Amino acid sequence: MTIRFDGRVAIVTGAGNGLGRSHALGLASLGAKVVVNDFGSARDGTGASLGPADAVVEEIRTAGGEAIANGADVSDFEQVTAMVAQATEKWGKVDALVANAGILRDKSFAKMEPADFAKVIGVHLTGTFNCCKAVWAGMREQNYGRIVLTSSSSGLFGNFGQANYGSAKAAMAGLMNVLAEEGRKTNIRVNAIAPTAATRMTEELMPPAALGLMKPEAITPAVLYLLSEDAPTKTIMGAGAGTFAVIRIVESEGINLPDAEWTPDAIAARFAEISDMSNGKALEQAFAQTMKYVQQAAAARGVKL
């Protein structure tokens, strides 16, 4: 089977540079019509220019593909709605979305200003919500949609100096989980990528030898797979330097304590058992956790459910 996107229309945000540019070029090379969205700001979100998006559109057209540039600020819902309308007016629909746009305002938590926290959340989290919301109704109506959100190990595992960015990127897992459940009935599959690559957002964080291994083009195959017709849903893929992985949130089996042991001392005494991950599982949805706990409690107390 060869994955292609002939006849599909895709929006890639933050597509003027780095990962987004690579994703847009990859989609176009496999037949997709692409909206190349980029606000054209600096790395910290200041300034604006359509130049980067125009340059990527020119690359796609030179290679024989179809693309249009769009300068919407993803944190502004009206601008995002207009972007989706532009794509729909030109090509009749939107089949795929890569929510990739992002900025950095790194500082230790002690020095981070509320404005820096709000701005990063606004672009990454609210911006991703805006893009998903703007394409959702059309995808439901056509009974088809593929969405890839951009998470990060900074949020999933933690990274010094990135309380704002990490919070937003961890939130991608939560948004993905809910949208994947809500999209099942109408064939909308929602996944996330946790990439690590040499881009203008990471160039100061790693030595040149490491950066040489971490091309943005090494991430794009995972994104294209997650956008494909036979893609999974509710999956976080890690990718970088040619390595591809799946990341899961796993809960230990846990133990049920009798009422008399509902004390912090009892938890401390049995914490090794409580945290034993040998039988850990990724739960399918929130209610699975509730049922697990109820079933354990009922079994421990001889209660018939």
C-alpha positions as a printed Julia matrix, in Angstrom:
305×3 Matrix{Float64}:
   0.0    0.0    0.0
   1.3    3.44  -0.93
   0.05   6.4    1.1
  -1.12   9.26  -1.12
  -3.25  12.37  -0.62
  -4.58  12.89  -4.14
  -7.83  14.86  -3.99
  -7.29  15.76  -0.32
  -7.08  19.3    1.04
  -4.81  19.96   4.01
  -4.07  22.93   6.26
  -0.66  23.12   7.93
  -0.18  25.9   10.47
   3.22  27.36  11.2
   4.26  26.07   7.79
   6.66  28.86   6.81
   9.67  27.29   8.53
  11.01  24.15  10.16
   8.64  21.28  10.84
   5.56  22.93   9.34
   7.37  23.66   6.08
   8.52  20.03   5.91
   4.99  18.74   6.57
   3.49  21.04   3.91
   6.08  19.99   1.31
   5.55  16.33   2.22
   1.78  16.54   1.83
   2.06  18.38  -1.48
   4.57  15.86  -2.83
   2.01  13.11  -2.2
  -0.78  14.91  -4.03
  -2.5   17.07  -1.4
  -3.63  20.62  -2.02
  -2.11  22.58   0.86
  -2.94  25.76   2.75
   0.44  26.99   3.96
  -0.42  29.0    7.06
   2.17  31.14   8.8
   1.75  34.34  10.76
   5.35  35.11   9.95
   6.35  36.14  13.46
   9.7   35.87  15.2
  10.32  32.88  17.47
   8.76  34.74  20.43
   5.58  35.6   18.51
   6.4   39.24  17.72
   6.09  40.73  14.24
   4.25  39.36  11.2
   5.01  38.66   7.55
   3.48  36.57   4.78
   6.96  36.11   3.28
   7.73  32.67   4.8
   4.36  31.19   3.73
   4.7   32.65   0.21
   8.16  31.11  -0.12
   6.88  27.63   0.76
   3.93  28.0   -1.64
   6.43  28.9   -4.37
   8.44  25.75  -3.57
   5.32  23.6   -3.83
   4.19  25.19  -7.1
   7.66  24.91  -8.62
   7.54  21.18  -7.87
   4.17  20.92  -9.64
   1.89  20.97  -6.59
  -1.03  23.16  -5.53
  -0.89  25.49  -2.54
  -2.05  28.83  -1.22
  -0.54  31.04   1.48
  -2.44  32.24   4.52
  -1.26  34.57   7.28
  -3.89  33.91   9.96
  -2.86  34.26  13.6
  -4.05  30.92  15.0
  -4.81  32.51  18.37
  -7.54  34.61  16.66
 -10.6   32.44  15.98
 -12.07  34.82  13.38
  -8.86  34.72  11.34
  -8.75  30.91  11.57
 -12.39  30.64  10.49
 -11.59  32.86   7.5
  -8.64  30.61   6.63
 -10.87  27.51   6.57
 -13.43  29.42   4.51
 -10.67  30.38   2.04
  -9.64  26.74   1.62
 -13.24  25.56   1.29
 -14.06  28.26  -1.26
 -11.03  27.36  -3.38
 -11.06  23.57  -3.1
 -14.49  22.67  -1.66
 -13.45  21.1    1.65
 -10.75  20.5    4.25
  -9.73  16.88   4.85
  -6.67  17.24   7.02
  -5.2   19.59   9.6
  -1.71  19.73  11.06
  -1.81  22.08  14.06
   1.89  22.94  14.2
   2.14  26.7   14.83
   4.03  27.65  17.95
   6.25  30.16  19.71
   8.75  30.06  22.56
   9.16  32.36  25.55
  11.39  30.27  27.76
  12.2   31.38  31.29
  12.52  29.67  34.63
   9.23  29.67  36.51
  10.61  32.15  39.06
  11.22  34.67  36.28
   8.25  33.91  34.02
   5.76  36.76  33.64
   2.02  36.02  33.38
   2.0   37.63  29.92
   4.61  35.15  28.68
   2.57  32.24  30.03
  -0.66  33.54  28.49
   0.87  34.26  25.08
   2.39  30.78  24.69
  -0.84  29.11  25.86
  -2.76  31.36  23.46
  -0.78  30.27  20.41
  -0.22  26.6   21.21
  -3.35  25.53  23.08
  -6.02  28.07  22.17
  -4.6   28.23  18.64
  -4.89  24.46  18.27
  -8.45  24.54  19.64
  -9.34  27.31  17.16
  -8.02  25.34  14.2
  -9.74  22.1   15.24
 -13.01  23.93  15.91
 -12.92  25.69  12.55
 -12.55  22.43  10.56
 -14.69  20.2   12.79
 -18.17  20.88  11.37
 -17.0   20.35   7.78
 -15.23  17.12   8.66
 -18.32  15.81  10.46
 -20.51  16.71   7.49
 -18.27  14.91   4.98
 -17.74  11.97   7.35
 -13.97  12.25   7.03
 -11.18  14.09   8.77
  -7.6   13.6    9.87
  -6.05  15.87  12.51
  -2.53  15.86  13.94
  -1.8   17.96  17.02
   1.75  18.87  17.98
   2.76  17.85  21.48
   6.27  17.73  22.95
   8.41  15.79  25.38
   8.73  19.11  27.23
   5.11  18.72  28.3
   4.82  14.94  28.42
   8.01  14.47  30.45
   9.07  17.96  31.61
  11.83  20.43  30.72
  13.4   23.22  32.76
  12.35  26.75  31.8
   9.26  25.78  29.83
   6.29  25.95  32.22
   4.23  27.78  29.57
   5.24  25.64  26.59
   5.16  22.39  28.58
   1.67  23.13  29.91
   0.36  23.73  26.41
   2.08  20.67  24.98
   0.81  18.36  27.74
  -2.67  19.73  27.03
  -2.4   18.38  23.47
  -2.71  14.86  24.89
  -5.94  15.78  26.65
  -7.41  17.53  23.62
  -6.44  14.61  21.38
  -8.02  12.07  23.72
 -11.38  13.87  23.78
 -11.51  14.77  20.09
 -10.58  11.22  19.1
 -13.54   9.9   21.13
 -15.94  12.52  19.77
 -14.73  12.03  16.2
 -15.1    8.25  16.02
 -18.72   8.27  14.77
 -17.9   10.5   11.82
 -14.53   9.03  10.8
 -12.46  11.88  12.2
  -9.18  10.49  13.5
  -7.13  12.63  15.85
  -3.52  11.92  16.76
  -0.5   13.79  18.1
   3.17  14.03  17.27
   5.87  14.69  19.88
   8.78  15.74  17.64
  12.36  16.65  18.32
  14.19  18.31  15.45
  16.7   20.98  14.54
  14.57  24.08  13.97
  14.83  27.73  14.94
  13.04  26.76  18.16
  15.74  24.25  19.17
  18.91  25.52  17.48
  20.32  27.03  20.69
  19.61  23.96  22.83
  21.82  21.31  21.21
  25.38  20.91  19.87
  25.96  21.15  16.1
  26.66  17.41  15.76
  23.27  16.55  17.29
  21.47  19.18  15.22
  22.94  17.62  12.07
  21.13  14.35  12.85
  17.81  16.01  13.62
  16.39  17.2   10.34
  12.72  18.28  10.24
  12.3   15.86   7.33
  12.81  13.02   9.82
   9.53  13.92  11.57
   7.27  14.35   8.55
   6.83  10.63   7.65
   5.12  10.06  11.03
   2.83  13.05  10.48
   1.91  11.84   6.99
   1.13   8.37   8.36
  -1.09   9.85  11.08
  -2.95  11.85   8.4
  -3.49   8.88   6.1
  -6.76   7.12   5.36
  -5.83   4.07   7.45
  -4.31   6.06  10.32
  -4.95   5.04  13.92
  -6.7    7.43  16.27
  -5.83   8.62  19.78
  -2.13   7.87  19.29
   0.88   9.95  20.32
   3.92   9.27  18.16
   7.4   10.37  19.15
   9.77  11.13  16.29
  13.27  12.47  15.79
  16.5   11.74  13.9
  14.84   8.79  12.13
  13.55   7.13  15.3
   9.79   6.61  15.62
   8.0    5.56  18.81
   4.59   5.49  20.49
   4.05   7.31  23.79
   1.33   6.23  26.21
  -0.03   7.45  29.52
  -0.12   4.34  31.7
  -1.76   3.68  35.07
  -0.5    1.05  37.53
  -2.91  -1.72  38.52
  -3.02  -0.22  42.01
  -4.39  -1.77  45.19
  -7.65  -1.3   47.03
  -7.27  -0.39  50.7
  -9.89  -1.32  53.32
 -11.71   1.63  54.88
  -9.6    1.48  58.06
  -6.46   2.05  55.98
  -7.59   5.21  54.2
  -4.7    7.09  55.78
  -1.56   8.73  54.41
   0.51   6.38  56.59
  -1.03   3.32  54.93
  -0.33   4.77  51.48
   3.28   5.47  52.48
   3.69   1.93  53.8
   2.34   0.34  50.63
   3.51   2.87  48.05
   5.83   0.35  46.37
   2.8   -1.89  45.63
   0.67   1.07  44.58
   3.3    2.3   42.13
   4.28  -1.12  40.73
   4.02  -0.73  36.94
   4.51  -4.41  36.06
   0.78  -4.69  35.25
   0.33  -1.08  34.15
  -2.15  -0.35  31.36
  -3.09   2.52  29.09
  -6.8    3.02  29.83
  -9.11   3.45  26.86
 -11.09   6.33  28.33
 -11.84   8.14  31.59
 -14.74   5.88  32.59
 -12.46   2.84  32.36
 -10.6    4.19  35.39
 -13.86   4.68  37.31
 -15.01   1.13  36.53
 -11.64  -0.35  37.47
 -11.72   1.32  40.88
 -15.35   0.34  41.5
 -14.68  -3.27  40.51
 -11.64  -3.48  42.8
 -13.63  -2.01  45.69
 -16.56  -4.35  45.08
 -14.29  -7.43  44.9
 -12.5   -6.44  48.11
 -15.8   -5.96  49.96
 -17.83  -8.81  48.48
 -20.27  -6.42  46.82
 -22.16  -7.73  43.75
 -22.38  -5.16  40.96
